[in-house]
Amino acid sequence: MNKWLYVLALFFLPFLAYAQTLKAVGDPWPPFLDPNHPHKGVATEIAQAAFATQGYTVELNFVPWQRAIDGVTEGEFDILIGTWKTAEREGFLHFSKPYAANDLKLIKRKGDDFQFTDLDSLSGKTIGTVRGYGYGDAFEKASNFNREEAANLMPSVQKLVNGRIDLTLEDELVARSLISKEKPELLSEIEFVSPPLASNLLHVTAGLKNPNHEAIISAFDKGLEIIKANGELDAILKRNGMK
């Protein structure tokens, strides 16, 4: 009997090794990361599909963003599914090939005559930001405006409507989704400013301290090419109304 158990163990061992589970982490950021989505968000669905081609499963945990990025940086979690690239982050994160893009827009109170042309037009403004977010190197280095941090977007939107800050910013699709779910009445009190402050590419990332970071990101990149070629990526985007 023991001999047969040993043989069975040898038979199944490659399959057990092949089906590795990655611990992903992020903050609620619908529609890309969404606790109420069947796959926990469009970005999560894309990551799951890409990694599945390489024998990985992905389990997503929702925590505040700063906790998420710190956890991946230190190797407590394996991946961030939705990450914008900045020079600072390249010092501690390994970035995949991009799989989507976000238009980062300033948000103002309805009726405000503010117009965005470049970073100089933000002079003297107080802008609500999310702690730990990367808004691009130019924005991060600018010193002609003030930043007021919050744990997520919603406190900044409330402050904006109440006149306590001048502007906040987020991808328009994400902002509309978050606000409509949490405080839909605020949508009529704000306006999205064009042109976008920036267009940011979205990446999967692993911490450079994680000894498996190269294998993890390589697996995603290979899987991404596969789901692009076989039409699965397009199918995911269409199914979620994004194409």
Backbone torsions as a table, in degrees:
resi	resn	phi	psi	omega
1	MET	NA	-45.2	-179.6
2	ASN	-61.3	-34.6	179.3
3	LYS	-63.0	-42.9	-179.2
4	TRP	-69.0	-36.5	176.0
5	LEU	-62.1	-39.3	178.9
6	TYR	-63.9	-42.7	179.1
7	VAL	-64.1	-43.0	178.3
8	LEU	-63.1	-40.1	179.5
9	ALA	-62.1	-42.3	178.4
10	LEU	-64.3	-34.6	-179.1
11	PHE	-68.5	-43.0	-174.7
12	PHE	-87.0	-16.1	-176.5
13	LEU	-55.9	-44.9	178.8
14	PRO	-59.9	-35.7	-179.0
15	PHE	-71.4	-38.2	178.2
16	LEU	-65.7	-39.8	179.8
17	ALA	-68.2	-32.9	-175.8
18	TYR	-72.4	-33.8	-176.5
19	ALA	-88.7	76.8	-179.2
20	GLN	-89.7	142.8	179.2
21	THR	-104.1	127.3	176.4
22	LEU	-98.1	133.2	176.2
23	LYS	-89.3	107.8	178.3
24	ALA	-98.3	158.9	-177.7
25	VAL	-149.8	152.4	177.7
26	GLY	-179.6	173.3	175.4
27	ASP	-100.4	158.9	176.8
28	PRO	-57.6	123.9	-173.3
29	TRP	-150.9	60.2	-175.7
30	PRO	-65.1	148.6	4.8
31	PRO	-87.6	1.7	-175.3
32	PHE	-75.2	-45.3	174.7
33	LEU	-126.2	111.4	-168.8
34	ASP	-141.9	115.0	-179.9
35	PRO	-59.3	-23.8	-176.6
36	ASN	-94.6	-1.6	179.0
37	HIS	-82.8	144.2	-179.9
38	PRO	-53.8	-32.6	178.9
39	HIS	-109.6	15.9	-178.1
40	LYS	64.7	32.9	173.5
41	GLY	119.0	156.6	-180.0
42	VAL	-64.1	-44.3	-179.8
43	ALA	-63.3	-39.0	178.4
44	THR	-64.1	-41.5	179.1
45	GLU	-62.3	-40.6	177.8
46	ILE	-64.4	-46.1	-179.8
47	ALA	-62.4	-43.0	179.3
48	GLN	-61.4	-42.3	-179.3
49	ALA	-65.8	-44.0	-179.2
50	ALA	-65.9	-47.7	-178.6
51	PHE	-66.8	-31.7	-179.3
52	ALA	-60.4	-31.8	179.2
53	THR	-66.5	-18.2	-178.3
54	GLN	-110.0	10.6	175.2
55	GLY	87.7	16.3	178.3
56	TYR	-106.9	146.5	164.9
57	THR	-108.8	156.3	-176.6
58	VAL	-125.7	126.6	175.1
59	GLU	-116.8	124.3	-174.6
60	LEU	-103.0	132.8	173.2
61	ASN	-111.7	138.0	178.2
62	PHE	-99.9	124.0	176.3
63	VAL	-143.7	166.6	174.5
64	PRO	-56.9	149.8	-172.0
65	TRP	-56.9	-45.1	-178.1
66	GLN	-61.1	-40.2	176.4
67	ARG	-63.2	-38.3	-179.3
68	ALA	-64.8	-50.2	-175.8
69	ILE	-69.2	-35.3	176.1
70	ASP	-65.4	-40.2	-178.5
71	GLY	-65.0	-38.6	177.8
72	VAL	-73.6	-39.9	178.9
73	THR	-57.4	-41.3	-176.8
74	GLU	-88.8	-2.0	177.0
75	GLY	86.2	7.6	176.7
76	GLU	-67.9	-37.1	174.4
77	PHE	-117.0	157.9	-176.1
78	ASP	-82.6	-44.3	-172.7
79	ILE	-143.7	150.0	160.8
80	LEU	-98.0	131.0	-177.4
81	ILE	-83.5	-34.9	-178.1
82	GLY	-121.6	103.0	-176.2
83	THR	-134.2	132.3	170.9
84	TRP	-88.9	144.6	-177.4
85	LYS	-87.6	132.6	169.6
86	THR	-134.3	161.7	179.1
87	ALA	-61.5	-39.5	179.5
88	GLU	-61.8	-45.7	-177.0
89	ARG	-67.0	-28.7	178.5
90	GLU	-64.5	-15.3	177.2
91	GLY	-77.7	-15.3	-179.3
92	PHE	-138.3	-1.3	178.4
93	LEU	-125.4	146.0	173.6
94	HIS	-99.7	120.5	-173.6
95	PHE	-96.9	137.7	172.7
96	SER	-78.8	177.2	166.4
97	LYS	-65.0	148.7	-179.8
98	PRO	-69.7	147.4	178.7
99	TYR	-123.9	-6.7	177.9
100	ALA	-161.2	174.8	179.1
101	ALA	-137.5	150.1	177.7
102	ASN	-124.3	137.5	171.2
103	ASP	-94.9	109.4	-178.5
104	LEU	-83.5	114.8	-176.3
105	LYS	-117.3	144.3	170.6
106	LEU	-72.5	148.7	179.2
107	ILE	-122.2	130.7	-179.6
108	LYS	-124.4	167.3	173.8
109	ARG	-68.1	143.9	178.6
110	LYS	-59.8	131.5	-179.7
111	GLY	93.6	-13.9	176.3
112	ASP	-65.7	134.0	-177.5
113	ASP	-88.0	10.7	179.3
114	PHE	-57.7	136.3	174.5
115	GLN	-127.5	135.1	-179.6
116	PHE	-96.1	126.5	174.3
117	THR	-116.6	-49.2	176.2
118	ASP	-157.0	-175.0	-176.7
119	LEU	-62.5	-25.2	177.5
120	ASP	-62.8	-28.4	-179.0
121	SER	-72.3	-6.7	177.7
122	LEU	-92.8	1.0	-175.6
123	SER	-54.7	130.1	177.1
124	GLY	80.5	-4.1	-177.8
125	LYS	-82.5	154.3	169.4
126	THR	-108.1	121.9	-172.1
127	ILE	-117.3	128.8	177.7
128	GLY	-79.7	125.4	-179.7
129	THR	-123.9	166.3	176.6
130	VAL	-100.9	130.4	-177.0
131	ARG	-57.7	124.1	177.0
132	GLY	90.6	-9.7	178.7
133	TYR	-70.9	151.9	176.0
134	GLY	-110.0	108.7	-174.6
135	TYR	-95.5	9.0	-178.6
136	GLY	107.9	147.5	-173.8
137	ASP	-62.0	-40.4	-178.2
138	ALA	-63.8	-44.2	178.9
139	PHE	-64.1	-43.0	-177.5
140	GLU	-64.7	-34.3	-176.5
141	LYS	-84.7	-18.3	-176.1
142	ALA	-64.9	143.5	-177.9
143	SER	-125.4	11.8	-175.6
144	ASN	-94.1	7.1	176.7
145	PHE	-144.7	166.6	-178.6
146	ASN	-102.5	148.4	176.7
147	ARG	-115.5	138.7	174.7
148	GLU	-124.1	112.1	-172.5
149	GLU	-83.8	151.1	172.4
150	ALA	-142.4	167.2	-178.3
151	ALA	-71.4	-27.0	178.4
152	ASN	-154.9	-175.5	-173.7
153	LEU	-69.5	-38.3	-167.8
154	MET	-58.8	-43.0	176.3
155	PRO	-59.0	-35.6	179.4
156	SER	-68.3	-39.3	178.0
157	VAL	-63.8	-42.0	178.8
158	GLN	-63.9	-42.9	177.2
159	LYS	-62.3	-39.4	179.2
160	LEU	-60.9	-50.3	-178.9
161	VAL	-62.4	-34.3	-179.5
162	ASN	-82.6	-1.1	177.6
163	GLY	80.8	15.3	-177.7
164	ARG	-88.0	-19.7	171.5
165	ILE	-134.2	165.6	-176.6
166	ASP	-90.1	-36.3	-174.4
167	LEU	-150.7	160.0	163.1
168	THR	-137.6	-175.2	-176.3
169	LEU	-157.2	148.7	-179.8
170	GLU	-174.7	161.6	168.6
171	ASP	-58.3	132.2	-173.7
172	GLU	-61.9	-41.2	-179.6
173	LEU	-61.9	-43.2	178.9
174	VAL	-65.6	-47.3	-177.8
175	ALA	-60.7	-46.5	-180.0
176	ARG	-61.4	-40.2	-179.5
177	SER	-66.2	-46.9	179.6
178	LEU	-61.5	-49.3	-176.0
179	ILE	-66.0	-40.9	-178.4
180	SER	-64.7	-27.3	179.8
181	LYS	-85.0	-33.8	-173.4
182	GLU	-99.9	-45.2	179.5
183	LYS	-145.9	74.3	-173.7
184	PRO	-60.0	-25.0	-179.8
185	GLU	-64.8	-20.1	-179.3
186	LEU	-76.6	-18.8	-179.3
187	LEU	-60.8	-32.3	-180.0
188	SER	-78.9	-5.5	-177.3
189	GLU	-102.8	-0.4	-174.8
190	ILE	-131.3	164.9	174.8
191	GLU	-137.7	145.4	175.3
192	PHE	-93.4	134.4	-172.7
193	VAL	-95.0	131.2	173.1
194	SER	-112.2	148.8	1.1
195	PRO	-74.9	167.8	178.0
196	PRO	-61.5	150.3	172.7
197	LEU	-64.2	-39.2	-179.6
198	ALA	-162.7	157.1	169.6
199	SER	-111.3	116.0	-174.7
200	ASN	-109.1	134.2	175.9
201	LEU	-81.7	146.8	-175.9
202	LEU	-104.1	132.1	-175.3
203	HIS	-129.9	156.5	161.8
204	VAL	-88.3	140.1	180.0
205	THR	-134.0	152.5	172.0
206	ALA	-129.2	149.5	-179.4
207	GLY	-70.3	138.8	178.9
208	LEU	-64.2	-20.5	176.7
209	LYS	-76.5	-16.6	178.7
210	ASN	-74.4	119.3	-177.0
211	PRO	-62.6	-16.0	-179.3
212	ASN	-102.3	13.0	-172.1
213	HIS	-61.1	-38.6	-178.7
214	GLU	-66.4	-43.2	179.9
215	ALA	-65.4	-39.4	-178.4
216	ILE	-65.3	-50.1	-177.1
217	ILE	-69.9	-36.1	175.7
218	SER	-61.8	-39.7	178.9
219	ALA	-63.5	-42.6	178.7
220	PHE	-64.1	-45.6	-178.3
221	ASP	-60.3	-42.1	177.8
222	LYS	-64.5	-44.3	180.0
223	GLY	-65.0	-36.7	178.7
224	LEU	-61.1	-43.6	178.2
225	GLU	-62.3	-36.5	-180.0
226	ILE	-67.2	-46.4	-177.4
227	ILE	-74.9	-20.0	169.8
228	LYS	-69.5	-45.9	-175.1
229	ALA	-69.7	-36.3	-176.2
230	ASN	-91.0	1.4	175.7
231	GLY	88.6	-2.1	-177.4
232	GLU	-67.5	-37.2	178.8
233	LEU	-61.9	-47.8	177.6
234	ASP	-59.4	-39.5	-179.4
235	ALA	-63.9	-40.2	178.2
236	ILE	-63.7	-46.2	-179.1
237	LEU	-63.7	-43.0	179.4
238	LYS	-65.5	-41.3	-179.2
239	ARG	-62.2	-27.9	-178.9
240	ASN	-102.0	13.1	175.8
241	GLY	69.8	27.5	-176.8
242	MET	-112.4	11.2	176.7
243	LYS	-155.7	NA	NA
